[in-house]
Amino acid sequence: MFGKGSREEGWGIQVSHVDRKFGKRLVLQDIDFEVKPAEIFGLLGPSGSGKTTLVKLMAGIDRPTSGTVVVGGVQMPRLDMLGKIGYMAQSDALYAELTAKENLDFFASLFGLRGRGRRRRIEEVMELVHLTDSMKKRVSTYSGGMKRRLSLAIAMLHRPRILILDEPTVGIDPALRVSIWNELRDMSQSGTTILVTTHVMDEAEKCHRLGMLRDGRLIAVGTPGELKASANVTTIEEAFLAFGGVRG
Ligand SMILES: Nc1ncnc2c1ncn2[C@@H]1O[C@H](COP(=O)(O)OP(=O)(O)OP(=O)(O)O)[C@@H](O)[C@H]1O
């Protein structure tokens, strides 16, 4: 199911008994699950349920209060893993006064991409997010959706083994959303492990497996089919409500 990447060991993510506290507030509680190599794993949950807090631990930009996060066999956070992970945060980390091309060049340098390969890869990712014609425009003139697309292009630039995307398709129109999901599927088929957060139910259906978060707890994990079957419902939305104990 997961294509040729499934033969490669070690590029999964293991989250083991993770708690994250901010002061006295327990924002993540005993989170325990695994993302398999080359899988598209979706984290689904309402606003404030802890999705961003959890993906930051996996991206290695925060550390758990207790428990462990292991990515590609390495316990996080670890600085030398950052080059192997593509992370797209919810708020865009772009230089507004620079053009898209200058932003891409900057991140390409950080990732050690050089020469003709770098130019080709920049063209590829910009084509993918339909921004080729806006390559030379300043990011300050971009719309919100264009900034999201540029952030996605940057996250994919260095062909990371693990791609962590926090709400990647917010503000992106439906046609482009479809092409981005097609690309995510292709990447997973060629071995990239993808963790994506969403509250869009039809996107959740496209993931190989889902984890449902509610109030900092993982209330269910499984394929979309398994989750619907075990809740005896026909939609992911209903399954989420059933697992949360709040049937509509
Ligand atoms: N640095 C912090 N200090 C204190 N509280 C925090 C901090 N970061 C997050 N929180 C709290 O943790 C909870 C979970 O936040 P988080 O951003 O992880 O949720 P989310 O599921 O990603 O929500 P959304 O979909 O709205 O982004 C929230 O109540 C938030 O206020």
The ligand as a Tripos MOL2 file, in Angstrom:
@<TRIPOS>MOLECULE
LIG
   31    33     1     0     0
SMALL
NO_CHARGES

@<TRIPOS>ATOM
      1 N1          3.6650   28.2140   24.5860 N.pl3     1 LIG1
      2 C1          2.4880   27.9880   25.1680 C.ar      1 LIG1
      3 N2          2.2300   28.4090   26.4180 N.ar      1 LIG1
      4 C2          1.0470   28.1770   27.0200 C.ar      1 LIG1
      5 N3          0.0180   27.5270   26.4380 N.ar      1 LIG1
      6 C3          0.2090   27.0740   25.1820 C.ar      1 LIG1
      7 C4          1.4370   27.2920   24.4830 C.ar      1 LIG1
      8 N4          1.3170   26.7170   23.2460 N.ar      1 LIG1
      9 C5          0.0830   26.1920   23.1890 C.ar      1 LIG1
     10 N5         -0.5900   26.4030   24.3490 N.ar      1 LIG1
     11 C6         -1.9700   25.9550   24.6480 C.3       1 LIG1
     12 O1         -2.0510   24.5780   24.3400 O.3       1 LIG1
     13 C7         -3.3420   24.2590   23.8200 C.3       1 LIG1
     14 C8         -3.1600   23.5250   22.5150 C.3       1 LIG1
     15 O2         -2.6850   24.4490   21.5290 O.3       1 LIG1
     16 P1         -2.2940   23.9830   20.0640 P.3       1 LIG1
     17 O3         -1.8470   25.1960   19.3190 O.co2     1 LIG1
     18 O4         -1.3690   22.8420   20.1400 O.co2     1 LIG1
     19 O5         -3.7120   23.4910   19.4980 O.3       1 LIG1
     20 P2         -4.1480   23.1470   18.0100 P.3       1 LIG1
     21 O6         -4.9010   21.8670   18.0800 O.co2     1 LIG1
     22 O7         -2.9580   23.1670   17.1220 O.co2     1 LIG1
     23 O8         -5.1390   24.3230   17.6570 O.3       1 LIG1
     24 P3         -5.3800   25.0950   16.2370 P.3       1 LIG1
     25 O9         -6.0420   24.1040   15.3420 O.co2     1 LIG1
     26 O10        -6.2510   26.2420   16.6200 O.co2     1 LIG1
     27 O11        -4.0310   25.5000   15.7850 O.co2     1 LIG1
     28 C9         -4.0820   25.5730   23.6780 C.3       1 LIG1
     29 O12        -4.9810   25.6850   24.7450 O.3       1 LIG1
     30 C10        -3.0040   26.6240   23.7660 C.3       1 LIG1
     31 O13        -3.5000   27.7840   24.3460 O.3       1 LIG1
@<TRIPOS>BOND
     1     1     2 1
     2     2     3 ar
     3     2     7 ar
     4     3     4 ar
     5     4     5 ar
     6     5     6 ar
     7     6     7 ar
     8     6    10 ar
     9     7     8 ar
    10     8     9 ar
    11     9    10 ar
    12    10    11 1
    13    11    12 1
    14    11    30 1
    15    12    13 1
    16    13    14 1
    17    13    28 1
    18    14    15 1
    19    15    16 1
    20    16    17 2
    21    16    18 1
    22    16    19 1
    23    19    20 1
    24    20    21 2
    25    20    22 1
    26    20    23 1
    27    23    24 1
    28    24    25 2
    29    24    26 1
    30    24    27 1
    31    28    29 1
    32    28    30 1
    33    30    31 1
@<TRIPOS>SUBSTRUCTURE
     1 LIG1         1 GROUP 0 **** ****
